[in-house]
């Protein structure tokens, strides 16, 4: 329900002066700048300025209404009902049984630092990987936009998507309708080399407890006789989790060991239907 501590919110009656001050302090301009709210990305967290209200810490949620309803069901008091503060940003405040206020925020504009939720790197990463491949009757230049444009992805992968081909850009494939559980929300482009290689972070489906710790996927496109070999490698699995046979991580690994084969079969079928 809580995606992590997201925002330190500070009251700034003179918003222009505060914005100038923090721009100098942080050495970077705000990523979001409106009369009602100014937001800075600070190492994957957010420093937010508002012209009125009170300073507080805000926890990120995907679906604010659902989060508040869940808190209420658990006995929390609602101090501030969910409301939009402008441009799609919504906030609310609840109180835990001891009376401590918890600020909640759903902010579609904020994108955390690339790799901030990767499950494992370096020595903590398992040697186990998932590798699948297929060959399609198109050139790498023709296959590339099927993975790197929203129009291309919608033709064969999921029901909808959000894709921006840039480092840190979203690579979000949507399969379901429920906010926060639609698919690969929060996943991002790690690197790309057109039209040869694409890598992105990846998450588990909603029914698995590993959903909010990301692994990553590398897709390579190699020209071969008669088309392109598409090779997908899913890595970034934490060694500690993979050592337990019945852990959530081994369940996630098993899920994608099957799922990626299906995905590449869908790609191959789609490519076979495209005009030369």
C-alpha positions as CSV (number, residue, x, y, z in Angstrom):
1,X,0.0,0.0,0.0
2,X,2.8,2.5,0.9
3,X,5.4,2.7,-1.9
4,X,8.0,4.4,0.3
5,X,8.7,7.7,1.9
6,X,8.3,10.1,-1.0
7,X,8.1,13.8,-0.1
8,X,9.4,16.2,2.5
9,X,6.9,19.0,2.2
10,X,7.8,22.6,3.4
11,X,5.5,25.6,3.7
12,X,6.8,28.6,1.7
13,X,4.5,31.7,1.7
14,X,7.0,33.3,-0.6
15,X,7.2,30.5,-3.1
16,X,9.4,32.3,-5.6
17,X,12.0,33.1,-3.0
18,X,11.9,29.5,-1.6
19,X,12.2,28.1,-5.2
20,X,15.3,30.3,-5.9
21,X,16.8,29.3,-2.5
22,X,16.4,25.5,-3.1
23,X,17.5,25.7,-6.7
24,X,20.8,27.1,-5.4
25,X,21.1,24.7,-2.6
26,X,20.4,21.6,-4.8
27,X,22.1,22.9,-7.9
28,X,19.2,21.9,-10.1
29,X,15.9,23.5,-11.0
30,X,12.5,22.0,-9.9
31,X,11.1,19.2,-12.1
32,X,7.6,20.6,-11.3
33,X,6.9,24.3,-11.1
34,X,3.3,25.6,-10.6
35,X,1.8,28.4,-8.4
36,X,0.4,25.8,-6.1
37,X,3.4,23.5,-5.8
38,X,7.1,23.3,-6.6
39,X,8.8,20.0,-6.5
40,X,12.5,19.0,-6.6
41,X,13.9,15.5,-7.3
42,X,16.6,14.9,-4.7
43,X,18.3,11.5,-5.2
44,X,15.0,9.7,-5.8
45,X,13.1,11.6,-3.1
46,X,11.1,14.8,-3.4
47,X,11.4,18.1,-1.8
48,X,8.1,19.9,-2.1
49,X,7.2,23.5,-1.5
50,X,3.6,24.8,-1.0
51,X,2.5,28.4,-0.4
52,X,0.3,27.5,2.6
53,X,-0.6,24.6,4.8
54,X,1.9,22.8,7.1
55,X,5.3,21.1,6.7
56,X,5.1,17.3,6.7
57,X,6.4,14.0,5.4
58,X,4.3,12.3,2.7
59,X,4.2,8.6,1.9
60,X,3.7,7.6,-1.7
61,X,0.6,5.6,-2.8
62,X,-0.7,4.7,-6.2
63,X,-4.4,4.8,-5.4
64,X,-5.1,7.4,-2.8
65,X,-8.8,6.6,-2.3
66,X,-8.0,2.9,-1.9
67,X,-5.1,3.6,0.6
68,X,-7.3,5.8,2.8
69,X,-10.1,3.2,2.7
70,X,-7.6,0.6,3.8
71,X,-6.3,2.8,6.6
72,X,-9.8,3.4,7.8
73,X,-10.6,-0.3,7.8
74,X,-7.6,-0.9,10.0
75,X,-8.8,1.7,12.5
76,X,-7.0,4.8,11.4
77,X,-8.8,8.2,11.7
78,X,-9.1,10.3,8.5
79,X,-7.7,13.8,9.4
80,X,-7.8,15.1,5.8
81,X,-9.9,13.4,3.1
82,X,-8.3,12.7,-0.3
83,X,-8.4,15.9,-2.4
84,X,-6.7,17.1,-5.6
85,X,-4.3,20.0,-5.0
86,X,-3.8,20.7,-8.7
87,X,-2.6,19.0,-11.9
88,X,-3.5,15.5,-10.9
89,X,-1.6,15.6,-7.5
90,X,-3.7,14.3,-4.7
91,X,-3.1,14.2,-0.9
92,X,-4.7,13.0,2.3
93,X,-3.8,12.6,6.0
94,X,-4.7,9.8,8.3
95,X,-3.8,9.2,12.0
96,X,-2.5,5.9,13.4
97,X,-3.9,4.4,16.6
98,X,-1.5,6.6,18.7
99,X,-2.6,9.7,16.9
100,X,0.4,10.2,14.7
101,X,-0.4,11.8,11.4
102,X,0.6,10.1,8.2
103,X,0.6,12.2,5.1
104,X,-0.2,10.4,1.8
105,X,0.4,11.6,-1.7
106,X,-0.3,10.3,-5.2
107,X,1.8,12.3,-7.6
108,X,1.8,11.1,-11.3
109,X,4.5,13.7,-12.2
110,X,7.2,12.4,-9.9
111,X,9.5,9.7,-11.1
112,X,12.0,8.3,-8.7
113,X,15.7,7.9,-9.4
114,X,16.5,5.3,-12.0
115,X,17.4,2.0,-10.3
116,X,16.3,3.2,-6.9
117,X,14.3,0.0,-6.3
118,X,16.5,-2.6,-8.0
119,X,16.5,-5.7,-5.9
120,X,20.2,-6.7,-6.3
121,X,23.4,-5.6,-7.9
122,X,27.0,-6.7,-7.7
123,X,27.8,-9.4,-5.1
124,X,24.2,-9.5,-3.8
125,X,23.0,-10.7,-7.3
126,X,22.3,-14.3,-8.1
127,X,24.0,-15.9,-11.1
128,X,20.6,-17.3,-12.1
129,X,19.1,-15.6,-15.1
130,X,16.2,-16.3,-17.4
131,X,17.2,-16.4,-21.1
132,X,14.7,-16.8,-24.0
133,X,14.9,-16.0,-27.7
134,X,13.0,-16.1,-30.9
135,X,13.7,-15.2,-34.5
136,X,11.3,-12.9,-36.4
137,X,11.2,-12.2,-40.2
138,X,12.0,-8.5,-39.8
139,X,15.2,-6.5,-39.7
140,X,16.5,-5.1,-36.4
141,X,15.4,-1.6,-37.6
142,X,11.9,-2.9,-38.1
143,X,11.7,-4.8,-34.7
144,X,13.2,-1.9,-32.7
145,X,10.0,0.4,-32.7
146,X,7.9,-2.6,-31.6
147,X,9.8,-2.4,-28.3
148,X,10.5,1.3,-28.0
149,X,7.4,3.2,-29.1
150,X,3.9,3.3,-27.6
151,X,2.3,2.5,-31.0
152,X,4.6,-0.5,-31.5
153,X,4.1,-1.9,-28.0
154,X,0.3,-1.6,-28.1
155,X,0.2,-3.8,-31.1
156,X,1.4,-6.9,-29.3
157,X,2.4,-6.4,-25.6
158,X,-0.3,-5.8,-23.0
159,X,-3.5,-3.7,-23.3
160,X,-1.9,-0.3,-23.0
161,X,1.5,1.3,-22.2
162,X,3.5,4.3,-21.3
163,X,6.9,4.5,-23.0
164,X,9.5,7.2,-23.4
165,X,12.8,6.2,-25.0
166,X,15.3,8.0,-22.8
167,X,17.4,7.0,-19.8
168,X,15.1,7.0,-16.9
169,X,12.0,7.1,-19.1
170,X,9.0,5.0,-18.3
171,X,8.7,1.4,-19.6
172,X,5.2,0.7,-18.3
173,X,3.1,-2.1,-19.8
174,X,-0.4,-2.3,-18.6
175,X,-2.4,-5.5,-18.4
176,X,-5.1,-4.7,-15.8
177,X,-7.3,-1.7,-14.9
178,X,-6.6,-1.3,-11.2
179,X,-4.3,1.7,-10.4
180,X,-1.1,0.5,-8.8
181,X,-1.7,-3.1,-10.1
182,X,-2.0,-2.4,-13.9
183,X,1.4,-3.9,-14.8
184,X,4.9,-2.6,-14.9
185,X,4.2,0.8,-13.3
186,X,7.3,2.5,-12.1
187,X,9.6,0.5,-14.4
188,X,12.2,2.6,-16.3
189,X,14.6,2.5,-19.2
190,X,18.1,1.8,-18.0
191,X,20.0,1.9,-21.4
192,X,19.6,1.5,-25.1
193,X,21.6,1.3,-28.3
194,X,19.4,1.7,-31.3
195,X,18.6,-0.8,-32.9
196,X,20.7,-3.4,-31.1
197,X,19.9,-3.3,-27.4
198,X,17.3,-2.2,-24.8
199,X,17.4,-2.6,-21.0
200,X,14.7,-1.7,-18.5
201,X,13.7,-2.4,-14.9
202,X,10.9,-4.9,-14.4
203,X,8.5,-5.8,-11.6
204,X,6.4,-8.8,-10.5
205,X,2.7,-9.1,-11.0
206,X,0.4,-7.9,-8.1
207,X,-0.1,-11.3,-6.6
208,X,3.6,-11.7,-5.7
209,X,5.2,-10.0,-2.7
210,X,8.3,-9.1,-4.6
211,X,6.4,-6.6,-6.8
212,X,8.1,-3.4,-5.4
213,X,11.7,-4.6,-5.7
214,X,12.7,-4.5,-9.3
215,X,14.8,-6.8,-11.4
216,X,15.9,-5.9,-14.9
217,X,15.6,-7.1,-18.4
218,X,18.0,-6.8,-21.4
219,X,16.7,-7.4,-24.9
220,X,19.2,-7.7,-27.8
221,X,18.4,-7.6,-31.5
222,X,20.8,-9.4,-33.8
223,X,20.5,-9.5,-37.6
224,X,20.5,-13.1,-38.8
225,X,19.7,-14.8,-42.1
226,X,16.0,-14.3,-42.7
227,X,15.4,-11.8,-40.0
228,X,16.3,-10.8,-36.4
229,X,17.1,-12.9,-33.4
230,X,15.5,-11.4,-30.3
231,X,17.3,-12.5,-27.2
232,X,15.8,-11.6,-23.8
233,X,17.8,-11.9,-20.5
234,X,16.0,-11.3,-17.2
235,X,18.5,-10.8,-14.4
236,X,19.0,-8.9,-11.2
237,X,17.7,-11.6,-8.9
238,X,18.8,-11.4,-5.2
239,X,21.0,-14.2,-4.2
240,X,19.5,-14.4,-0.7
241,X,16.0,-14.8,-2.0
242,X,16.9,-17.3,-4.6
243,X,18.6,-19.7,-2.1
244,X,15.2,-20.4,-0.5
245,X,13.2,-23.0,-2.5
246,X,9.8,-21.7,-1.3
247,X,10.6,-18.0,-1.2
248,X,8.7,-15.3,-3.0
249,X,11.7,-14.7,-5.2
250,X,11.9,-18.3,-6.4
251,X,8.1,-18.1,-7.2
252,X,8.7,-14.9,-9.1
253,X,11.6,-16.5,-11.1
254,X,9.4,-19.5,-11.9
255,X,6.6,-17.1,-13.1
256,X,8.8,-15.2,-15.5
257,X,10.6,-18.4,-16.7
258,X,7.2,-19.3,-18.2
259,X,5.9,-15.8,-19.0
260,X,8.7,-14.5,-21.1
261,X,8.4,-17.5,-23.5
262,X,4.8,-16.5,-24.0
263,X,5.7,-12.9,-24.6
264,X,8.2,-13.7,-27.3
265,X,5.8,-16.1,-29.0
266,X,3.3,-13.2,-29.1
267,X,6.0,-11.0,-30.6
268,X,6.8,-13.6,-33.3
269,X,3.2,-14.0,-34.1
270,X,2.7,-10.3,-34.4
271,X,5.8,-9.9,-36.6
272,X,4.6,-12.7,-38.9
273,X,1.4,-10.7,-39.5
274,X,3.1,-7.5,-40.4
275,X,3.6,-6.5,-44.1
276,X,7.2,-6.6,-45.4
